[in-house]
Amino acid sequence: MNRASLPPETFTQAVQALQAIRDGMDVMTAIKRHPLPRGLLSKSALVAAYRRLVAEGVWEADPDLLARIRLKPVRSLSGVTVVTVLTKPYPCPGECVFCPDDARMPKSYLPDEPGAQRALMHAFDPYTQVRARLAALEAVGHPTDKIELLVLGGTWTAYPKDYQTWFIRRLFDALNADDCPPAWRQEGECRAPDLEAAQRHNETARHRNVGLVVETRPDHITPRALRRLRELGVTKVQIGFQSMDDRILALNKRGHTVEDNLRAAALLRAAGFKIVAHWMPNLLGATPASDRADFARLWQGLCPDELKIYPTQLLPNTELHAFWQRGEYTPYTTETLIDLLADLKATVPPYCRINRVIRDIPSTHVVAGNKRTSLRQDVLAEMARRGTRCRCIRCREVRGQPVKPDLLRLEDFTYTAAYAEEHFLQFVTPDDRLAGFLRLSLPRPEAPPVGMEADLAGAALIREVHVYGQSLPVGAEQHGAAQHIGLGTRLLAEADRIARTAGFRKVAVIAAVGTRQYYLQRGFVRGQWYLIKAL
């Protein structure tokens, strides 16, 4: 809601409610105490009124107050704000038995999933998807200075190269629109002359891209594909491994093998990408016991940085549905699934983040089996009942919790992944909350070549630096916020020390476009695909 369009009566009520909240009243109580003639104030109205008061100099900026009135603060408490977009429908090379195939959508998506609904409404136009999402996030109080772009839609690497370039350039155009060079203005939109120009401008734009994510299949990961992803600015790859059992992969017609999974992970790691694994329990041919064994294999070489657990959902008009009708497939009950996931979450290593434990498909589509979309809460409640806990990154983030720098301890969790020694450097609080981390990869000589040796030969790889706490505008500070006490710089210094001790001559970082200046200010220089610093 734009502050200029806030009706006078709404503005008056919103100011009164805001004053009550400043004085200590609970947000919902204040909203109920100051109703409108036809309903209650929205949080977007509170945010719009707050911003008007600050802009007109009536109030000083109050980050704590904004945090209290913000809708769904968890969306930006991880340090960045995520904007999800979908690509247009396009043929997928896969023939998976469980996958829905709606002609209106990219393969595996349904038109009434939340992100898919927005994409369909904008006819899959990348520019308008981003602009509309930025406006919606700002209206409810979320900062939009640091944006991770999450590109969904089938198999990204199967789309034509020209479409890929156009799509990514238009994403950057949308981020650059608020400070677009006049020469790029066309028909009310920002249109850079090419992708490289759009990326360079975004390095100092109001909405900076701090992460670019695409999704694809293991059998599509090649050195050539990875070079292409770096040219586009991609920093993280979601990849549908689905299982680490060749029999299960074949039964479900995945079209790749466990060897393909391991090779893809090794190539991605050698090129410095963050790896987001998709894993599916309850596939055709699986049992709870085989799923437990399969999950354990994820941490033997593959070692994903993030994980999306997508329990198989039985949907109509899929080949799996025909198996179910013949009595050849049985979906897990909700109770079985909760029991399984409560077991698995307790085994996740601390360097991995579990992003999801269920796909966001409306339950009306699910024919049989679990229909609960609140599965994460159900699983955490079961773990609490058992007295177990999950130590994944998501469960340990400090989020909005104030941080005392002198009480933080720096830990180096070291593990072996395919052809690399990994160092997960983490700043943790006395109660084991995670304030910030860095992923340092030390490639072994036998690591697979990725064709970018001009930058990577002899280099240790920084694959991610992340400091937690509410995402704040660039240059803003908040007392005790983890993002503003120098943790990133300290993590980089420790990574340098470890790499130098291990005999590496330089460090390369897979920097997102909007984070390049951060690294350039800390001694890195531009390479062809990476930012590099000599040791």
C-alpha positions in Angstrom: 0.0 0.0 0.0 1.6 3.3 -1.1 1.6 5.9 1.6 0.3 8.5 -0.8 -2.8 6.4 -1.5 -3.6 5.8 2.2 -7.1 7.2 2.9 -7.2 10.0 5.5 -9.4 8.0 7.9 -7.2 4.9 7.6 -4.1 7.0 8.1 -5.5 8.5 11.3 -6.5 5.1 12.8 -3.1 3.6 11.7 -1.2 6.4 13.5 -3.2 5.9 16.7 -2.5 2.1 16.5 1.2 2.7 15.9 1.4 5.0 18.9 -0.2 2.3 21.0 2.3 -0.2 19.7 5.2 2.2 20.4 3.9 2.4 24.0 4.1 -1.4 24.4 0.7 -2.6 23.3 0.6 -5.9 21.4 0.2 -5.4 17.6 -3.1 -7.3 17.2 -4.6 -5.7 20.3 -3.8 -2.2 18.9 -5.3 -3.1 15.6 -8.5 -4.3 17.3 -8.6 -1.1 19.5 -8.5 1.1 16.4 -10.8 -0.5 13.8 -12.0 1.0 10.5 -15.7 1.5 9.8 -15.6 -1.7 7.7 -13.1 -4.1 9.2 -9.7 -4.0 10.8 -6.5 -2.2 9.8 -4.1 -4.3 7.7 -0.4 -4.6 8.5 0.3 -3.0 5.2 -1.6 0.1 6.3 0.4 0.2 9.5 3.6 0.0 7.4 2.5 2.7 5.0 1.5 5.0 7.8 4.9 4.4 9.6 6.8 5.2 6.4 4.8 8.4 5.8 5.5 9.6 9.4 9.2 8.9 8.9 9.4 10.4 5.4 7.7 13.6 6.6 10.1 13.9 9.6 7.3 13.4 12.2 9.0 10.3 13.6 12.5 9.0 13.5 13.1 5.7 11.9 12.5 2.9 14.4 13.7 -0.5 13.1 12.3 -2.3 16.2 8.8 -0.9 15.6 8.9 -1.8 11.9 10.0 -5.4 12.8 6.9 -5.7 15.1 4.4 -4.6 12.5 6.0 -6.4 9.6 3.9 -9.3 8.1 5.6 -12.7 8.2 9.0 -11.4 9.4 10.6 -14.8 9.0 10.7 -14.1 5.2 13.7 -11.8 5.7 15.0 -13.0 9.1 17.6 -15.2 7.4 19.5 -12.1 6.2 18.1 -11.8 2.6 14.7 -11.5 1.1 13.7 -14.2 -1.4 11.8 -13.4 -4.6 10.5 -16.5 -6.5 9.8 -16.4 -10.3 8.8 -19.2 -12.7 9.9 -19.8 -16.3 7.4 -20.4 -19.0 6.1 -23.9 -19.8 8.6 -25.8 -21.8 9.2 -29.5 -22.5 11.1 -31.4 -19.8 13.5 -34.2 -20.7 12.2 -36.2 -17.7 9.4 -38.8 -17.7 9.1 -39.3 -13.9 6.1 -41.4 -12.8 5.1 -39.1 -10.0 5.3 -35.7 -11.9 2.2 -33.7 -12.7 2.1 -32.3 -16.2 -0.3 -29.3 -16.6 -0.1 -27.7 -20.0 -0.4 -24.3 -18.5 2.7 -24.7 -16.3 6.4 -25.8 -16.4 6.7 -29.5 -15.8 6.0 -30.6 -12.2 4.1 -27.4 -11.2 0.4 -26.9 -10.6 -1.3 -23.6 -11.4 -2.7 -23.1 -7.9 0.6 -23.4 -6.0 1.3 -19.9 -4.5 4.4 -19.0 -6.6 2.9 -20.6 -9.7 -0.3 -18.5 -9.3 1.7 -15.3 -9.3 3.6 -16.4 -12.4 0.5 -17.4 -14.3 -1.1 -14.0 -13.5 1.9 -12.3 -15.0 2.1 -14.6 -18.0 5.5 -15.8 -16.8 7.0 -12.4 -17.6 10.2 -12.2 -15.4 10.2 -8.4 -15.2 6.6 -8.0 -14.0 6.9 -11.0 -11.6 9.8 -9.4 -9.8 8.3 -5.8 -9.8 5.0 -7.1 -8.4 6.7 -9.1 -5.7 9.0 -6.3 -4.6 6.0 -4.0 -4.3 4.1 -6.6 -2.2 7.1 -7.2 0.1 7.7 -3.5 0.6 4.0 -2.9 1.3 4.2 -5.2 4.4 7.4 -3.9 5.7 10.1 -6.2 4.3 13.5 -4.7 3.2 14.2 -5.3 -0.4 17.9 -4.2 -0.6 19.3 -7.7 -0.7 17.3 -10.0 -2.9 17.9 -13.7 -3.6 16.3 -14.6 -6.9 14.8 -18.1 -7.0 14.1 -19.3 -10.5 11.8 -22.3 -10.7 10.3 -24.2 -13.6 11.2 -27.6 -14.8 14.8 -28.1 -16.0 16.6 -24.8 -16.5 19.4 -26.2 -18.5 16.9 -27.6 -21.1 15.6 -24.1 -22.0 17.1 -22.4 -25.1 20.2 -20.3 -24.5 18.6 -17.2 -25.9 15.6 -17.5 -23.5 17.9 -18.0 -20.6 19.8 -14.9 -21.3 16.7 -12.8 -21.9 15.0 -14.1 -18.7 18.0 -13.4 -16.5 18.6 -10.0 -18.0 14.9 -9.1 -17.4 15.2 -10.2 -13.8 18.1 -7.7 -13.4 16.2 -5.0 -15.2 13.4 -5.4 -12.7 15.9 -5.1 -9.8 17.5 -2.1 -11.4 14.2 -0.3 -12.3 14.1 2.1 -9.3 17.5 3.6 -10.3 17.5 2.8 -14.0 19.7 4.9 -16.2 17.5 7.3 -18.3 18.9 5.8 -21.6 17.5 2.4 -20.6 14.0 3.6 -20.0 11.6 2.2 -22.6 7.8 2.1 -22.4 7.9 2.6 -18.7 10.3 -0.2 -18.0 14.1 -0.6 -17.5 15.8 -2.3 -20.4 19.5 -2.7 -20.3 21.3 -3.1 -23.6 22.7 -6.5 -22.6 23.0 -8.8 -19.6 26.5 -7.7 -18.6 25.4 -4.1 -18.4 22.4 -5.0 -16.3 24.7 -7.0 -14.0 27.3 -4.2 -13.6 24.5 -1.7 -12.8 23.1 -4.0 -10.2 26.4 -4.0 -8.2 25.3 -0.7 -6.7 21.6 -0.7 -7.3 18.9 -0.2 -4.7 17.7 -3.8 -5.0 20.9 -5.9 -5.2 21.0 -9.5 -6.2 22.8 -11.4 -3.5 22.0 -14.9 -4.8 20.7 -16.4 -8.0 19.2 -19.9 -7.9 18.1 -22.2 -10.8 17.0 -25.8 -10.8 18.0 -28.7 -13.0 18.7 -32.5 -13.2 21.9 -34.3 -12.3 22.5 -35.6 -15.8 22.5 -32.0 -17.1 25.5 -30.9 -15.0 28.6 -30.6 -17.2 31.6 -28.3 -17.2 30.1 -26.4 -20.2 26.7 -26.0 -18.4 28.5 -24.7 -15.2 30.4 -22.1 -17.2 27.1 -21.0 -18.7 25.6 -20.7 -15.2 28.5 -18.5 -14.0 28.1 -16.2 -17.1 24.4 -15.7 -16.0 25.4 -14.9 -12.4 24.1 -18.2 -10.9 25.5 -19.0 -7.4 23.3 -21.8 -6.2 21.8 -24.9 -8.0 18.7 -26.8 -6.9 19.1 -30.3 -8.2 16.6 -33.2 -8.2 18.6 -36.1 -6.9 15.4 -37.6 -5.4 17.1 -40.9 -4.4 20.5 -42.5 -3.9 19.2 -46.0 -4.9 19.5 -47.0 -8.6 16.6 -49.5 -8.3 14.3 -46.7 -7.0 15.5 -44.2 -9.6 14.8 -46.7 -12.4 11.3 -47.7 -11.1 10.4 -44.0 -11.0 11.8 -43.3 -14.5 14.1 -40.6 -13.3 16.5 -41.1 -16.3 19.7 -40.8 -14.3 21.7 -42.9 -11.9 23.4 -42.6 -8.5 26.7 -42.2 -10.3 25.2 -39.2 -12.1 24.1 -37.8 -8.8 27.6 -38.1 -7.3 29.3 -36.7 -10.5 27.0 -33.7 -10.6 27.6 -32.9 -6.9 31.4 -33.2 -7.4 31.3 -30.8 -10.4 29.1 -28.3 -8.7 31.4 -28.3 -5.6 34.5 -28.0 -7.7 33.0 -24.9 -9.4 32.0 -23.4 -6.0 28.2 -23.6 -6.3 26.0 -24.1 -3.4 24.1 -27.4 -3.7 20.5 -27.7 -2.9 19.4 -31.3 -3.0 15.8 -32.5 -3.6 15.1 -35.8 -1.9 11.8 -37.8 -2.1 10.7 -40.4 0.5 7.9 -42.7 -0.4 8.8 -43.1 -4.1 7.5 -46.1 -6.0 9.3 -49.1 -4.6 10.5 -47.4 -1.4 9.6 -48.3 2.3 10.2 -46.3 5.5 13.1 -48.6 6.2 14.7 -48.1 2.7 14.1 -44.3 3.0 16.0 -44.3 6.3 19.0 -46.1 4.6 18.7 -43.9 1.5 18.8 -40.6 3.6 22.0 -41.7 5.3 23.6 -42.1 1.9 23.1 -38.3 1.2 25.9 -37.6 3.6 28.4 -40.0 2.0 30.1 -37.9 -0.7 27.0 -35.9 -1.9 26.9 -33.7 1.3 24.4 -31.1 0.1 24.5 -27.6 1.6 20.7 -27.3 1.6 18.0 -29.9 1.4 14.4 -29.9 0.3 12.5 -33.0 1.4 9.6 -33.6 -0.9 7.5 -36.6 0.3 5.9 -38.1 -2.8 2.4 -36.8 -3.2 -0.1 -39.0 -5.1 -1.7 -36.7 -7.7 -4.3 -37.5 -10.4 -3.3 -37.8 -14.0 0.2 -39.1 -13.2 1.6 -42.5 -14.0 2.0 -43.2 -10.3 -1.8 -42.8 -9.9 -2.2 -45.8 -12.2 0.2 -47.8 -10.0 -1.9 -46.9 -7.0 -5.2 -47.9 -8.7 -3.7 -51.3 -9.5 -2.7 -51.7 -5.8 1.1 -51.5 -6.7 1.8 -48.3 -4.7 0.8 -47.3 -1.2 1.3 -43.7 0.0 2.5 -43.2 3.6 0.0 -42.0 6.2 0.6 -38.7 7.9 1.6 -40.6 11.1 4.2 -42.7 9.2 5.6 -39.7 7.5 5.9 -37.7 10.8 7.6 -40.7 12.4 10.1 -41.0 9.5 10.9 -37.3 9.2 11.4 -36.9 13.0 14.0 -39.7 12.8 15.7 -38.1 9.8 15.8 -34.5 11.0 17.7 -35.6 14.1 20.5 -36.9 11.9 21.1 -33.9 9.7 24.7 -32.5 10.0 25.0 -28.9 11.1 26.4 -27.6 7.8 23.1 -28.4 6.0 19.9 -26.3 5.9 16.5 -28.0 5.6 14.5 -25.6 3.5 11.3 -27.7 3.3 9.9 -30.9 4.5 6.9 -30.9 2.1 6.0 -29.5 -1.3 3.6 -26.6 -1.3 0.9 -28.4 -3.3 -2.7 -27.7 -2.2 -4.2 -30.7 -0.4 -7.2 -30.8 -2.7 -4.9 -32.3 -5.4 -3.7 -35.1 -3.2 -5.6 -38.3 -3.9 -4.5 -40.4 -0.9 -1.9 -40.3 1.9 -0.7 -37.3 3.8 -2.6 -34.0 3.1 -1.2 -31.9 5.8 0.9 -28.9 4.6 2.0 -28.0 8.2 4.2 -31.1 8.3 7.3 -29.2 9.6 5.4 -28.1 12.7 4.1 -31.6 13.2 7.6 -33.1 12.9 9.1 -30.5 15.3 6.4 -31.2 17.8 7.1 -35.0 17.6 10.8 -34.3 18.1 10.1 -32.2 21.1 7.9 -35.0 22.5 10.8 -37.4 22.0 13.4 -35.1 23.5 15.4 -34.9 20.2 16.4 -31.8 18.2 17.4 -30.9 14.7 20.8 -29.1 14.3 20.3 -28.0 10.7 21.1 -24.4 9.9 17.4 -23.4 9.7 16.7 -24.7 13.2 19.7 -22.8 14.6 19.6 -19.4 13.0 19.6 -16.5 15.4 17.1 -14.7 13.2 16.0 -11.6 15.2 17.7 -12.5 18.4 20.3 -9.9 19.5 23.9 -11.1 19.4 26.7 -10.3 21.9 30.0 -10.5 19.9 32.1 -11.3 23.0 30.0 -14.4 23.7 30.3 -15.9 20.2 32.7 -18.7 19.5 34.1 -19.6 16.1 33.9 -23.3 15.3 35.4 -25.2 12.3 33.2 -28.2 11.4 35.3 -30.1 8.9 34.0 -32.9 6.7 34.9 -34.7 3.5 32.8 -34.4 0.4 33.6 -35.7 -3.1 37.1 -34.6 -4.0 37.2 -31.8 -1.4 37.9 -31.1 2.2 35.1 -28.8 3.4 35.3 -26.3 6.3 32.0 -25.0 7.7 33.2 -22.0 9.7 30.4 -21.0 12.1 29.9 -18.3 14.7 27.6 -19.8 17.4 26.1 -18.4 20.6 26.3 -20.1 24.0 23.0 -21.7 23.3 24.1 -23.1 19.9 22.3 -20.5 17.8 24.0 -19.7 14.5 25.0 -16.1 13.9 27.0 -16.5 10.7 28.9 -19.0 8.6 31.3 -19.5 5.7 31.7 -22.5 3.4 35.3 -23.1 2.5 36.1 -25.8 0.0 39.7 -27.1 -0.4 39.7 -29.1 -3.7 41.9 -32.2 -3.9 44.2 -32.7 -6.9 41.8 -35.3 -8.3 38.8 -33.0 -8.3 37.1 -32.9 -11.7 38.1 -30.0 -14.0 35.2 -27.6 -14.6 36.8 -25.6 -17.5 37.3 -22.4 -15.5 40.9 -23.1 -14.4 42.0 -19.6 -15.4 40.3 -18.5 -12.2 40.3 -21.7 -10.2 43.7 -23.3 -10.7 45.4 -23.5 -7.3 42.5 -21.8 -5.6 40.6 -22.6 -2.4 36.9 -21.9 -2.9 34.6 -19.7 -0.8 31.2 -21.1 -1.7 29.1 -19.0 0.7 29.3 -16.3 3.3 26.1 -15.7 5.3 25.5 -13.6 8.4 22.1 -14.0 10.0 19.6 -11.6 11.5 16.8 -9.4 10.0 17.7 -8.2 6.6 18.4 -4.5 6.9 18.8 -1.8 4.2 22.3 -1.4 2.9 24.2 1.0 5.3 21.6 0.6 8.1 22.5 -0.7 11.5 20.5 -2.3 14.3 21.9 -2.7 17.8 23.1 -6.3 18.3 22.1 -7.4 14.8 24.5 -10.1 13.6 24.8 -8.6 10.2 26.5 -5.5 11.5 29.2 -6.6 13.9 31.9 -7.6 11.4 31.3 -11.3 11.4 31.7 -11.6 7.6 35.1 -10.0 7.6 36.3 -12.2 10.5 35.1 -15.3 8.7 36.9 -14.3 5.5 40.1 -13.8 7.5 39.9 -17.3 9.1 39.2 -18.8 5.6 42.4 -17.1 4.3 44.4 -18.6 7.2 43.1 -22.1 6.6 43.6 -22.0 2.9 47.2 -20.6 3.2 48.1 -23.2 5.8 46.8 -25.9 3.4 49.1 -24.6 0.7 46.7 -22.8 -1.6 48.0 -19.8 -3.5 44.8 -17.9 -3.8 41.1 -17.9 -2.8 38.2 -17.6 -5.3 34.7 -16.7 -4.2 31.5 -17.4 -6.2 30.1 -13.9 -5.6 26.6 -12.9 -6.6 26.4 -9.8 -8.7 25.1 -7.6 -5.8 27.9 -8.8 -3.4 30.8 -8.1 -5.8 31.5 -4.7 -4.2 31.7 -6.3 -0.7 34.5 -8.6 -1.8 36.2 -6.0 -4.0 36.5 -3.8 -0.9 38.2 -6.7 1.0 41.1 -7.3 -1.4 39.5 -9.5 -4.1 39.9 -8.6 -7.8 37.7 -9.5 -10.8 38.5 -12.8 -12.6 36.5 -14.0 -15.6 34.0 -16.0 -13.6 34.9 -15.4 -10.0 36.4 -12.8 -7.7 40.0 -13.8 -6.7 42.5 -12.9 -4.0 46.1 -13.9 -3.8 47.3 -15.4 -0.6 
